[in-house]
């Protein structure tokens, strides 16, 4: 396989509720018919916390870089970029730790890695062919988070706002927003910005064709 072109790795980041998942899925839909492609979520690589009590796990700050097993994520992405299959961890959000299950993943031509802190670690950034930052105002992201958490997760309005003000917003401005400077492309207003998504997918297509 010495003459085989290496896969294209695309990183998509932004704050919680920014629309980065919508942008990632738009890219996925664009290339599904033409290339083998896979969408990875950084959330799958939260650290194993089985050594902690359940009460201790509840205190985990999931918006902090230390919540992620970045070493394992880098190891797995590096393997995929070398056309080696991996066993991706599965996180149990109810137990607040990694489950005992894994998902077998074969290498693909295009890999999308999506998550709030994928540009925070230089080692991870250096693996990427293109880095995308989805930039959405704080109030829009809060509204989207409230709708999601109340409808999909059954949380109260008070609990969502409290978590946002005490954890999500401070972590965003401390760790996530500063990574914007590393992005090759900035997409304002997330998945609703169809013009930006069209330009983005065109750019990615040109990169894919060169590989």
Secondary structure, 3 states (H helix, E strand, C coil): CCCCCCCEEEEEECCCCCCHHHHHHHHHHHHCCCCCEEEEEHHHHECCCCCCCHHHHCCCCCCCHHHECHHHHHHHHHHHHCCCCEEEEEEECCCCEEEEEEEEECCCCEEEEECCCCCCCHHHHCCCCEEEEEECCHHHHHHHHHHHHHHHCCCCHHHHHHHHHHHHHHHHHHHHHHHHHHCCEEEECHHHCHHHHHHHHHHHHHHHHHC
